[in-house]
Amino acid sequence: MNTVMEEKVSAYKLGVGRMNEALPGITEAYHAFTGECMKSGAIDEKQKQLIALGISLFANNEVCTLYHVNEALHKGATALEILETVGVAGALGGGYVMSQGVTRVQSALDSVQGGGQHG
């Protein structure tokens, strides 16, 4: 990991450590839950890390993105698999905007324009 990534992940770990001091039950439950979710099962650990990476990108969560790139590599993902994951996340993000645009925006236009006029 490069220095910027290390600093961001370290800041996250420091923050979690501080939260753990105040609310150990919550942080311990969170780590137990995520640890269980990321264990190999019907979906292997590498694929789970790639899924988590895609979700991290969609959520615009920089620390999780950095973390899951690193974890995916450690679980055997290739750079090409990681880049394909970026493509899938991009397709999902575009699909989200398109699906909401053609439904919500159209409803708003119909409401404002009084129904069937388009263009």
Secondary structure by P-SEA (a helix, b strand, c coil): ccaaaaaaaaaaaaaaaaaaaacaaaaaaaaaaaaaaaccccccaaaaaaaaaaaaaaaccaaaaaaaaaaaaaacccaaaaaaaaaaaaaaaaaaaaaaaacaaaaaaaaaacccccc
